[in-house]
Amino acid sequence: MKTKVIFVMSVLLSAGLLFAQSNSSSIEQIGNGNEATAEQAGSENTSIQFQSRGFFNPNANNNAFVTQVGSDNFAIQGQAGAQNEATAIQDGSRNEAYQGQLGRSNTAKISHTYNGSKAYRSLHLQGQLGNGNNASANVSSRGNFGMQAQSGRNNDTRIRQGNRRNSAITFQNGRGNIAYSNQYNLDGPFGLNALTVNQNGRRNKTKILQKGFSNNADVNQLGRNNVVRDDPTDPWSPGIDQRGDFNNADIDQIGRRNYGLIGQTGNQNVGVIYSNGRDHSGTITQTGGMNEAIITQNN
């Protein structure tokens, strides 16, 4: 059995004296070729990692990595299967990261730090069941929450959150679904933006961008090849783009090859698109305040 475990307990120089800090880390491995690393600098950080082979394959070759800088951070990572990769990076205090993987060749990463900015009191959870799924969360500032769950194959979901108290939730079931989300506030410390994406089927695509305060976006897609993007070929092209405060966007697409786009600039706008069937296209663009637009399509 080839097992490599690197365990690092760090010390911190404070007030001119060197203290041994009470960080805690545990690693448990079952199978062959697993690799786990824990690096902690600061105090009262905790990391727990578990790796196990698949049911019929003794060669697991899972890879897990945790690095924590600061105080009172908590990370748990569990892997069962083969060739999975999980990474948790936390810089700040009182952050929590939870990741679970069951299957093969899944990749998950939570970063409670972004471009050198620290994170505080943020919580993110990522779960993967299947093969070849990818999930990532990049977070800075305070009090942000994210949850991403994937079941199936080759799904991709990404969250980026800045400012304070944003919430992002993504569920994907099927194959080849993609959901990218980005929310922050340029004009103040608080975001309070919220989004939910639920995709069930194959090759559905969603991109949400929210800049401002207390915006809300919901996307529900059931079927195949449904798209919520300005440019279906560009993964960074937002299909819901809200810039301002207290805007609300909701897109529900059931069927195949439906296309939805909502762009709202201003405050207290409402946009809703509901498409049931095939080959529908709906676009809402609103500039100003207190506008309301609803599109309903069936065949």
SERO-4910 file (N, C-alpha, C, O; in steps of 0.05 Angstrom, whole numbers):
BEGIN
 pado doro    nc1    nc2    nc3   cac1   cac2   cac3    cc1    cc2    cc3    oc1    oc2    oc3
  Met    A     17    -24      0      0      0      0     18     25      0     35     28     17
  Lys    A     13     42    -19     28     66    -21     11     89    -11     -9     97    -24
  Thr    A     17     99     12      1    121     24     20    143     33     40    138     46
  Lys    A     13    167     24     30    190     31     13    210     47     -7    219     38
  Val    A     22    215     71      9    234     88     29    256     97     50    249    108
  Ile    A     22    280     92     39    303    102     22    318    122      1    328    116
  Phe    A     32    319    147     18    333    168     35    355    179     57    351    189
  Val    A     25    380    178     40    403    186     25    417    208      3    426    204
  Met    A     38    420    232     27    437    253     45    462    255     70    459    258
  Ser    A     33    485    254     48    510    252     49    525    278     33    521    296
  Val    A     68    543    279     70    561    302     69    590    293     75    596    270
  Leu    A     61    607    310     56    635    303     72    653    322     71    650    346
  Leu    A     87    672    310    102    692    325     84    715    333     74    729    315
  Ser    A     79    719    358     60    740    367     72    754    391     81    741    410
  Ala    A     71    781    390     81    798    412    109    791    420    117    794    443
  Gly    A    125    782    399    153    777    404    159    750    416    182    744    421
  Leu    A    138    733    421    142    707    433    132    686    414    113    691    399
  Leu    A    143    662    416    135    640    399    117    621    415    126    610    435
  Phe    A     92    617    406     74    600    420     67    576    403     65    579    379
  Ala    A     63    553    415     52    530    401     22    532    401      9    535    421
  Gln    A     11    532    377    -18    537    373    -33    511    374    -23    489    368
  Ser    A    -59    513    383    -75    489    386    -91    483    362   -116    481    363
  Asn    A    -78    479    339    -91    470    315    -94    440    316    -80    426    331
  Ser    A   -114    429    302   -120    401    302   -125    391    274   -139    404    258
  Ser    A   -113    368    267   -117    356    240   -117    326    242   -100    315    257
  Ser    A   -135    313    227   -135    284    226   -139    275    198   -154    287    182
  Ile    A   -126    253    190   -128    242    164   -131    211    166   -116    198    181
  Glu    A   -151    200    152   -155    171    151   -157    162    123   -172    174    107
  Gln    A   -142    141    116   -141    132     88   -145    102     86   -135     87    102
  Ile    A   -161     94     66   -165     66     60   -161     62     30   -172     76     14
  Gly    A   -144     43     23   -138     37     -5   -109     45    -12    -93     50      6
  Asn    A   -103     45    -37    -76     50    -47    -74     77    -61    -93     86    -74
  Gly    A    -51     90    -58    -45    113    -73    -59    138    -66    -59    158    -81
  Asn    A    -71    140    -42    -84    164    -33    -63    184    -24    -41    176    -14
  Glu    A    -69    210    -26    -51    230    -17    -66    253     -4    -86    263    -15
  Ala    A    -59    260     20    -73    281     35    -52    299     48    -32    290     58
  Thr    A    -58    325     48    -41    345     60    -57    364     77    -79    373     69
  Ala    A    -47    371    101    -59    391    118    -38    410    127    -18    403    139
  Glu    A    -43    436    122    -25    457    131    -41    478    146    -61    489    135
  Gln    A    -33    484    170    -48    503    187    -29    522    201    -10    514    213
  Ala    A    -35    548    199    -20    569    213    -40    587    227    -58    598    215
  Gly    A    -36    590    253    -54    606    269    -62    591    294    -46    578    306
  Ser    A    -88    593    301    -97    579    325   -125    570    323   -142    582    309
  Glu    A   -131    547    336   -158    536    337   -169    529    310   -194    529    307
  Asn    A   -152    522    291   -161    512    265   -164    482    267   -149    468    281
  Thr    A   -184    471    252   -189    442    252   -193    432    224   -208    445    208
  Ser    A   -180    410    217   -185    398    191   -188    368    195   -173    355    210
  Ile    A   -207    356    180   -212    327    181   -214    318    152   -229    329    136
  Gln    A   -199    297    145   -200    286    118   -201    256    118   -188    242    134
  Phe    A   -219    245    101   -223    216     98   -222    209     69   -235    221     52
  Gln    A   -207    188     63   -204    178     36   -208    148     35   -196    133     52
  Ser    A   -224    138     16   -230    110     14   -230    101    -15   -237    117    -33
  Arg    A   -223     77    -20   -224     66    -47   -253     61    -56   -271     63    -39
  Gly    A   -256     54    -81   -283     46    -91   -289     18    -82   -273      4    -69
  Phe    A   -313      9    -87   -323    -16    -77   -307    -40    -89   -303    -60    -75
  Phe    A   -299    -38   -114   -286    -61   -126   -257    -55   -136   -245    -72   -148
  Asn    A   -247    -32   -129   -221    -24   -138   -203    -16   -114   -209      4   -101
  Pro    A   -182    -31   -109   -165    -24    -86   -148      1    -90   -138     13    -71
  Asn    A   -145      9   -116   -128     32   -122   -146     57   -123   -160     62   -142
  Ala    A   -144     74   -102   -161     97   -100   -149    121   -114   -161    134   -131
  Asn    A   -123    128   -107   -110    151   -119   -125    177   -116   -125    193   -134
  Asn    A   -138    181    -93   -151    206    -87   -131    226    -77   -110    218    -65
  Asn    A   -137    252    -81   -119    273    -72   -135    294    -57   -154    304    -68
  Ala    A   -126    301    -33   -140    321    -17   -120    339     -4    -98    331      4
  Phe    A   -128    365     -3   -109    385      8   -125    406     24   -146    416     15
  Val    A   -115    413     48   -127    434     64   -105    453     73    -84    444     83
  Thr    A   -109    479     70    -91    499     82   -108    520     96   -128    530     84
  Gln    A   -102    526    120   -117    545    136    -98    564    150    -79    556    164
  Val    A   -104    590    147    -88    611    160   -108    629    175   -127    639    164
  Gly    A   -102    633    200   -120    650    217   -129    635    242   -113    621    254
  Ser    A   -154    638    249   -164    625    273   -192    615    270   -208    626    256
  Asp    A   -198    593    284   -225    582    286   -236    574    259   -261    574    255
  Asn    A   -220    566    240   -229    556    215   -234    526    217   -221    512    233
  Phe    A   -253    515    201   -260    487    203   -264    476    175   -278    488    159
  Ala    A   -252    453    169   -254    441    143   -257    410    146   -243    397    161
  Ile    A   -276    399    130   -280    370    129   -281    362     99   -295    375     83
  Gln    A   -265    342     92   -266    332     65   -267    301     65   -251    288     79
  Gly    A   -286    290     50   -289    261     49   -289    252     20   -303    264      3
  Gln    A   -274    231     14   -273    221    -13   -276    190    -13   -264    177      3
  Ala    A   -293    180    -31   -297    151    -35   -298    146    -65   -315    157    -78
  Gly    A   -280    130    -74   -278    125   -103   -250    126   -112   -232    116    -99
  Ala    A   -245    138   -135   -218    139   -147   -213    165   -161   -231    175   -175
  Gln    A   -189    174   -159   -179    197   -174   -195    223   -170   -198    239   -188
  Asn    A   -206    226   -146   -220    250   -139   -200    271   -128   -179    263   -117
  Glu    A   -206    296   -131   -189    318   -120   -206    337   -105   -226    347   -115
  Ala    A   -197    343    -80   -212    363    -63   -192    382    -51   -171    373    -41
  Thr    A   -198    408    -51   -180    428    -40   -197    448    -24   -217    457    -34
  Ala    A   -188    454      0   -200    475     16   -178    494     25   -159    486     38
  Ile    A   -182    520     19   -163    541     26   -178    562     42   -198    573     32
  Gln    A   -170    568     66   -184    587     83   -164    606     96   -145    598    109
  Asp    A   -169    632     91   -151    653    102   -170    673    116   -184    688    102
  Gly    A   -169    674    142   -186    691    157   -194    678    183   -177    665    196
  Ser    A   -219    681    191   -227    668    216   -257    659    215   -273    672    202
  Arg    A   -262    637    229   -289    626    232   -302    619    206   -326    622    203
  Asn    A   -286    611    187   -297    600    162   -301    570    164   -288    557    179
  Glu    A   -320    560    148   -325    531    148   -327    521    119   -341    533    103
  Ala    A   -314    499    114   -314    487     87   -320    457     90   -306    443    105
  Tyr    A   -340    447     75   -347    419     75   -349    409     47   -363    420     30
  Gln    A   -335    387     41   -335    375     14   -336    345     16   -322    332     31
  Gly    A   -354    333     -1   -357    304     -2   -358    295    -31   -371    307    -48
  Gln    A   -343    274    -37   -341    264    -64   -345    233    -64   -332    219    -49
  Leu    A   -363    224    -81   -367    195    -85   -368    189   -115   -387    198   -129
  Gly    A   -348    175   -124   -347    169   -153   -318    170   -163   -300    161   -149
  Arg    A   -315    180   -187   -288    180   -200   -283    206   -214   -301    218   -227
  Ser    A   -259    216   -211   -249    239   -226   -265    264   -222   -268    280   -240
  Asn    A   -276    268   -198   -289    292   -191   -268    312   -180   -248    305   -168
  Thr    A   -274    338   -183   -256    359   -173   -273    380   -158   -293    389   -168
  Ala    A   -265    386   -134   -279    406   -117   -259    424   -103   -238    415    -93
  Lys    A   -265    450   -103   -247    469    -90   -263    491    -77   -281    503    -89
  Ile    A   -257    497    -52   -269    519    -37   -246    538    -29   -227    529    -16
  Ser    A   -247    563    -36   -227    583    -29   -241    605    -13   -255    622    -25
  His    A   -237    606     13   -246    628     29   -224    649     30   -215    657     51
  Thr    A   -217    658      6   -199    680      1   -199    685    -28   -202    666    -44
  Tyr    A   -195    710    -37   -196    716    -66   -179    741    -71   -183    762    -59
  Asn    A   -159    738    -88   -141    760    -96   -129    773    -71   -126    798    -70
  Gly    A   -121    757    -52   -108    767    -28   -127    777     -6   -117    785     15
  Ser    A   -153    777    -11   -172    786      9   -180    763     27   -183    740     18
  Lys    A   -183    768     52   -190    748     72   -221    744     73   -236    761     62
  Ala    A   -229    723     85   -257    717     89   -262    712    119   -245    702    133
  Tyr    A   -287    718    127   -294    715    155   -323    705    157   -341    714    144
  Arg    A   -327    685    175   -353    674    181   -369    666    156   -393    669    155
  Ser    A   -354    655    136   -367    645    112   -370    614    114   -353    601    126
  Leu    A   -390    604    101   -396    575    101   -402    566     73   -420    577     60
  His    A   -388    545     64   -393    533     38   -393    503     39   -376    491     53
  Leu    A   -412    491     24   -414    462     23   -415    453     -6   -428    465    -22
  Gln    A   -400    431    -12   -401    421    -40   -402    390    -38   -386    377    -24
  Gly    A   -421    379    -53   -424    350    -54   -425    340    -83   -438    352   -100
  Gln    A   -411    318    -88   -410    307   -115   -415    277   -115   -403    263   -100
  Leu    A   -433    268   -133   -439    240   -136   -438    234   -166   -455    243   -181
  Gly    A   -419    217   -174   -417    210   -202   -388    212   -211   -370    208   -196
  Asn    A   -385    219   -237   -358    220   -249   -353    246   -264   -371    256   -277
  Gly    A   -329    256   -261   -321    279   -278   -334    305   -272   -335    322   -290
  Asn    A   -345    309   -248   -358    334   -241   -338    354   -231   -317    346   -220
  Asn    A   -344    380   -234   -326    401   -224   -343    421   -209   -363    430   -218
  Ala    A   -333    429   -185   -346    449   -169   -325    467   -156   -305    457   -146
  Ser    A   -330    493   -156   -311    512   -144   -326    535   -132   -346    544   -143
  Ala    A   -315    546   -110   -326    570    -97   -303    588    -88   -284    579    -75
  Asn    A   -304    613    -96   -284    633    -89   -299    656    -74   -317    668    -85
  Val    A   -291    660    -49   -306    678    -32   -287    696    -16   -266    688     -7
  Ser    A   -295    721    -13   -281    740      5   -302    755     21   -326    752     17
  Ser    A   -293    771     40   -309    787     57   -322    770     79   -310    751     88
  Arg    A   -347    777     87   -358    765    111   -386    753    106   -402    763     90
  Gly    A   -391    731    121   -418    721    123   -431    711     98   -455    712     96
  Asn    A   -415    701     79   -426    690     54   -432    661     57   -419    646     72
  Phe    A   -452    652     42   -461    624     43   -463    613     15   -473    626     -3
  Gly    A   -454    588     11   -457    575    -14   -460    545    -11   -448    533      6
  Met    A   -476    533    -29   -480    504    -29   -482    495    -58   -498    507    -73
  Gln    A   -467    475    -66   -467    464    -93   -469    434    -91   -452    421    -78
  Ala    A   -488    422   -104   -492    393   -104   -494    384   -133   -509    395   -149
  Gln    A   -479    363   -139   -479    352   -167   -482    322   -166   -471    308   -150
  Ser    A   -499    312   -185   -503    284   -188   -504    278   -218   -519    290   -233
  Gly    A   -487    259   -226   -486    252   -255   -457    253   -265   -438    244   -252
  Arg    A   -454    264   -289   -428    264   -302   -422    291   -315   -440    304   -327
  Asn    A   -397    299   -312   -386    322   -327   -403    348   -323   -405    364   -341
  Asn    A   -413    351   -299   -426    376   -292   -405    396   -282   -385    388   -271
  Asp    A   -411    422   -285   -392    443   -278   -407    465   -264   -425    476   -276
  Thr    A   -400    472   -240   -413    494   -226   -392    510   -211   -373    500   -199
  Arg    A   -395    537   -212   -375    556   -201   -390    579   -187   -409    590   -198
  Ile    A   -380    587   -164   -391    609   -149   -369    629   -142   -347    621   -134
  Arg    A   -374    655   -146   -356    676   -137   -373    696   -122   -392    707   -132
  Gln    A   -365    701    -97   -380    720    -80   -361    739    -66   -341    731    -54
  Gly    A   -368    765    -66   -354    785    -51   -374    801    -34   -398    797    -36
  Asn    A   -364    819    -18   -380    835      1   -392    816     21   -382    794     25
  Arg    A   -413    825     34   -423    810     58   -451    798     53   -468    809     40
  Arg    A   -454    774     65   -480    761     68   -494    756     42   -518    760     39
  Asn    A   -479    746     22   -492    736     -2   -497    706      1   -485    692     18
  Ser    A   -516    696    -15   -523    668    -14   -525    657    -42   -538    669    -59
  Ala    A   -513    634    -47   -514    622    -74   -518    592    -70   -503    578    -56
  Ile    A   -538    581    -84   -545    552    -82   -548    541   -110   -563    553   -126
  Thr    A   -535    519   -116   -537    506   -142   -540    476   -139   -525    463   -124
  Phe    A   -560    466   -154   -565    437   -155   -564    429   -185   -577    441   -201
  Gln    A   -548    408   -191   -547    398   -218   -548    367   -218   -534    354   -203
  Asn    A   -566    357   -235   -569    328   -238   -571    321   -267   -588    331   -282
  Gly    A   -553    304   -276   -553    296   -304   -525    296   -315   -506    287   -302
  Arg    A   -522    306   -340   -496    305   -353   -491    332   -367   -508    343   -381
  Gly    A   -467    342   -364   -458    365   -380   -472    391   -374   -472    408   -390
  Asn    A   -483    393   -350   -496    418   -342   -474    438   -332   -454    430   -321
  Ile    A   -479    464   -337   -460    484   -329   -475    507   -315   -495    517   -326
  Ala    A   -465    516   -292   -476    538   -278   -454    555   -266   -439    546   -250
  Tyr    A   -452    581   -275   -433    599   -264   -447    623   -251   -467    633   -262
  Ser    A   -439    631   -227   -452    652   -212   -431    671   -201   -410    663   -192
  Asn    A   -438    697   -202   -420    718   -192   -437    740   -180   -454    751   -194
  Gln    A   -432    746   -155   -448    768   -142   -431    783   -122   -416    772   -106
  Tyr    A   -435    810   -123   -421    828   -105   -433    856   -107   -450    860   -124
  Asn    A   -424    874    -91   -434    901    -90   -411    921    -91   -393    920    -74
  Leu    A   -411    938   -112   -389    957   -115   -392    982    -98   -373    997    -94
  Asp    A   -417    987    -88   -423   1012    -76   -425   1011    -45   -431   1031    -33
  Gly    A   -421    988    -33   -423    987     -4   -413    960      6   -407    942     -9
  Pro    A   -410    958     32   -398    933     44   -417    909     43   -408    887     43
  Phe    A   -443    914     42   -462    892     43   -472    885     15   -477    902     -2
  Gly    A   -475    858     10   -486    849    -15   -515    841    -12   -533    851    -25
  Leu    A   -520    821      6   -546    810     11   -560    801    -15   -585    801    -16
  Asn    A   -544    793    -35   -555    782    -59   -559    752    -55   -545    739    -39
  Ala    A   -579    741    -69   -586    713    -66   -592    701    -94   -604    714   -110
  Leu    A   -583    677    -98   -589    663   -123   -592    633   -118   -580    621   -101
  Thr    A   -610    621   -135   -614    592   -134   -615    582   -163   -630    593   -179
  Val    A   -600    561   -169   -600    548   -195   -606    519   -191   -593    505   -175
  Asn    A   -626    509   -206   -633    480   -206   -634    470   -234   -652    479   -250
  Gln    A   -616    452   -242   -615    442   -269   -616    411   -268   -600    398   -255
  Asn    A   -635    400   -284   -639    372   -285   -641    363   -314   -660    372   -328
  Gly    A   -622    347   -323   -623    339   -351   -595    338   -363   -576    329   -350
  Arg    A   -593    348   -387   -567    347   -401   -561    373   -415   -578    386   -427
  Arg    A   -536    382   -412   -525    404   -427   -542    430   -423   -544    446   -442
  Asn    A   -553    434   -399   -565    460   -393   -543    479   -384   -523    471   -373
  Lys    A   -548    505   -390   -527    525   -384   -539    549   -371   -559    560   -380
  Thr    A   -526    559   -350   -535    583   -335   -512    600   -327   -491    589   -318
  Lys    A   -514    626   -330   -495    645   -319   -510    669   -307   -527    681   -320
  Ile    A   -504    675   -282   -517    696   -267   -496    716   -257   -476    708   -246
  Leu    A   -502    742   -262   -484    763   -251   -502    783   -236   -521    793   -248
  Gln    A   -496    788   -211   -511    807   -195   -492    827   -182   -474    819   -166
  Lys    A   -495    852   -189   -479    874   -177   -497    893   -163   -513    907   -176
  Gly    A   -496    894   -137   -513    913   -123   -521    902    -96   -506    886    -83
  Phe    A   -544    910    -87   -553    903    -60   -581    890    -61   -599    900    -73
  Ser    A   -583    867    -47   -608    853    -43   -622    846    -69   -647    849    -71
  Asn    A   -607    836    -89   -619    826   -113   -625    796   -110   -612    783    -94
  Asn    A   -644    786   -125   -651    758   -123   -655    746   -151   -668    758   -168
  Ala    A   -643    722   -155   -646    709   -181   -651    679   -177   -638    666   -160
  Asp    A   -670    668   -193   -677    640   -191   -678    629   -220   -690    640   -237
  Val    A   -665    606   -224   -666    592   -249   -673    563   -244   -661    549   -228
  Asn    A   -693    553   -259   -700    525   -258   -702    514   -287   -718    524   -303
  Gln    A   -685    495   -293   -685    483   -320   -687    453   -318   -672    439   -304
  Leu    A   -706    442   -333   -711    414   -335   -712    405   -364   -730    415   -379
  Gly    A   -694    388   -372   -694    379   -399   -666    378   -411   -647    371   -397
  Arg    A   -664    387   -436   -638    387   -450   -633    412   -465   -651    424   -477
  Asn    A   -608    421   -464   -599    443   -481   -614    469   -476   -617    485   -494
  Asn    A   -624    472   -452   -636    498   -445   -613    517   -437   -593    509   -426
  Val    A   -617    543   -444   -595    562   -441   -605    588   -427   -625    599   -435
  Val    A   -590    597   -406   -594    623   -394   -567    637   -396   -552    638   -377
  Arg    A   -562    648   -420   -537    663   -425   -542    683   -448   -559    678   -465
  Asp    A   -528    705   -447   -530    724   -469   -518    712   -494   -530    714   -516
  Asp    A   -495    699   -492   -482    686   -514   -479    656   -507   -462    650   -490
  Pro    A   -494    638   -519   -493    610   -511   -466    597   -514   -460    577   -500
  Thr    A   -449    608   -530   -422    597   -534   -401    608   -515   -379    597   -514
  Asp    A   -409    629   -500   -390    641   -481   -398    635   -452   -419    645   -443
  Pro    A   -383    619   -438   -391    611   -411   -391    634   -391   -404    631   -370
  Trp    A   -379    656   -397   -378    679   -379   -398    701   -387   -399    722   -376
  Ser    A   -415    695   -406   -436    714   -415   -461    710   -398   -474    689   -400
  Pro    A   -469    730   -382   -491    726   -364   -518    725   -377   -524    740   -396
  Gly    A   -535    706   -369   -563    705   -378   -581    720   -360   -602    729   -369
  Ile    A   -574    722   -335   -587    741   -316   -566    760   -307   -547    753   -294
  Asp    A   -570    786   -314   -551    807   -307   -567    829   -293   -582    844   -305
  Gln    A   -563    831   -267   -577    851   -251   -557    870   -238   -538    862   -224
  Arg    A   -561    896   -243   -543    916   -233   -560    938   -220   -574    953   -233
  Gly    A   -559    939   -194   -575    958   -178   -584    945   -152   -569    928   -142
  Asp    A   -607    953   -142   -616    943   -116   -644    933   -118   -661    943   -132
  Phe    A   -649    911   -103   -676    901    -99   -689    891   -125   -713    894   -129
  Asn    A   -673    881   -144   -684    870   -168   -690    840   -164   -677    827   -148
  Asn    A   -709    830   -180   -717    802   -178   -720    790   -206   -735    801   -222
  Ala    A   -706    768   -211   -707    755   -237   -712    725   -233   -701    712   -216
  Asp    A   -731    714   -250   -738    686   -247   -741    675   -275   -757    685   -291
  Ile    A   -726    653   -282   -729    640   -307   -734    610   -302   -719    597   -288
  Asp    A   -756    600   -313   -763    571   -311   -766    561   -340   -783    571   -355
  Gln    A   -750    541   -347   -751    529   -373   -752    499   -371   -735    486   -360
  Ile    A   -774    488   -383   -779    459   -383   -781    450   -411   -798    459   -426
  Gly    A   -765    431   -419   -766    420   -446   -738    420   -459   -719    411   -446
  Arg    A   -736    428   -484   -711    427   -498   -706    453   -514   -725    465   -525
  Arg    A   -681    461   -514   -672    483   -531   -687    509   -526   -693    524   -544
  Asn    A   -694    514   -501   -706    539   -494   -684    559   -487   -662    551   -477
  Tyr    A   -689    585   -492   -669    606   -488   -682    629   -472   -702    639   -480
  Gly    A   -669    636   -450   -679    658   -433   -657    678   -426   -635    671   -421
  Leu    A   -665    704   -426   -646    725   -420   -660    748   -406   -681    758   -415
  Ile    A   -650    756   -383   -660    779   -368   -638    797   -360   -618    789   -348
  Gly    A   -640    823   -369   -621    843   -361   -636    866   -348   -654    878   -360
  Gln    A   -628    873   -323   -642    893   -308   -622    912   -295   -604    904   -281
  Thr    A   -625    938   -302   -607    959   -291   -625    980   -277   -642    992   -290
  Gly    A   -621    983   -251   -637   1002   -236   -646    989   -210   -631    972   -199
  Asn    A   -669    997   -200   -677    987   -173   -706    977   -175   -723    988   -189
  Gln    A   -711    956   -160   -738    945   -156   -752    936   -182   -776    940   -185
  Asn    A   -736    925   -200   -748    914   -224   -754    884   -220   -741    871   -205
  Val    A   -774    875   -235   -782    846   -234   -783    836   -263   -797    847   -280
  Gly    A   -769    814   -268   -771    800   -294   -775    770   -290   -761    757   -275
  Val    A   -795    759   -305   -802    731   -303   -805    719   -331   -819    731   -347
  Ile    A   -792    697   -336   -796    682   -361   -803    653   -354   -789    640   -339
  Tyr    A   -825    644   -366   -833    616   -362   -837    603   -390   -854    612   -405
  Ser    A   -821    583   -396   -823    569   -422   -827    539   -417   -812    527   -402
  Asn    A   -847    528   -431   -853    499   -428   -856    488   -456   -875    496   -471
  Gly    A   -838    470   -464   -839    458   -491   -812    459   -503   -792    452   -491
  Arg    A   -811    467   -529   -786    466   -544   -782    492   -560   -801    504   -569
  Asp    A   -756    500   -562   -748    521   -581   -761    548   -575   -766    563   -594
  His    A   -766    554   -550   -776    580   -543   -752    599   -538   -730    590   -530
  Ser    A   -757    625   -542   -737    645   -537   -751    669   -523   -771    679   -532
  Gly    A   -740    677   -499   -751    699   -485   -730    718   -475   -710    709   -464
  Thr    A   -734    744   -479   -715    764   -471   -729    788   -457   -749    798   -467
  Ile    A   -719    795   -434   -729    818   -420   -705    837   -414   -685    829   -402
  Thr    A   -708    863   -422   -688    883   -416   -702    907   -403   -721    918   -414
  Gln    A   -693    914   -379   -706    936   -365   -685    955   -353   -666    946   -341
  Thr    A   -690    981   -357   -673   1002   -346   -690   1022   -332   -709   1033   -344
  Gly    A   -684   1028   -307   -700   1046   -292   -707   1034   -265   -692   1019   -253
  Gly    A   -731   1040   -256   -740   1029   -230   -769   1021   -230   -785   1033   -244
  Met    A   -775   1001   -214   -802    991   -209   -816    982   -235   -840    985   -237
  Asn    A   -801    970   -253   -812    958   -277   -819    929   -271   -807    916   -254
  Glu    A   -839    918   -286   -846    890   -284   -853    879   -311   -869    890   -326
  Ala    A   -840    856   -318   -844    843   -343   -847    813   -339   -831    801   -325
  Ile    A   -867    801   -352   -871    772   -350   -876    760   -377   -892    770   -392
  Ile    A   -861    739   -384   -864    725   -409   -872    696   -403   -859    683   -387
  Thr    A   -894    686   -416   -902    658   -413   -905    646   -440   -917    657   -458
  Gln    A   -892    622   -444   -891    609   -470   -896    579   -467   -884    566   -450
  Asn    A   -914    568   -484   -921    540   -483   -925    529   -511   -933    544   -529
  Asn    A   -918    504   -515   -926    489   -539   -928    459   -534   -934    444   -552
***
